[in-house]
Amino acid sequence: MLPQKQKEAFDAFYDSARHNTVLDEKTTVMIHMAVAMAVACYPCMEYYSSQLSDAGITDEELGVVQSIVMAVCGGRVNAQVQELLGDKKSE
């Protein structure tokens, strides 16, 4: 458990990110969902999935978000393998 002071600071930070005044609600929810997918946070994905329809996010848009996350994560894995194989080839 976070101490009260740190919990309040985190809550204030989260609220400022979640309810920002720069991005529209739809974009903000899609970013939250994408990050939740990327870091494999099931509680976060469940939480944000309950907000998708209220934010006006369609199944097709969610599918695009999913495909972007998959592409980025796949790129990360590919880069890691290339780094590993490159290091082994130089030995």
Residue, then its C-alpha position, 0 to 999 in steps of 0.5 A: m500500500l502506498p503511504q497516503k501522501q504518495k497515493e494522493a500525489f499519484d492520484a493527482f498525476y493520474d487524474s491530470a493525465r486521464h482527464n487532460t485538456v489537450l487530447d479529446e476523450k476518444t484519443t485519450v481512452m484509445i491511448h490508455m487502452a493501447v498502453a494497457m495492451a502493450v504492458a499486458c495489464y489485464p486489470c487496466m484493459e478491463y477498466y478501459s474496455s468498459q469506457l470504450s463505448d462511452a468514448g465512441i470507440t468502435d470495434e474497428e477502431l479498437g482493432v486498429v489500436q490492437s494492430i498498432v500495439m502488436a506491430v510495435c511489440g513485434g518490432r521490439v521483439n525483432a530488435q531484441v533478437q537482432e541485437l542478440l544475434g548480432d552480439k553472438k555473431s561478433e564472438 
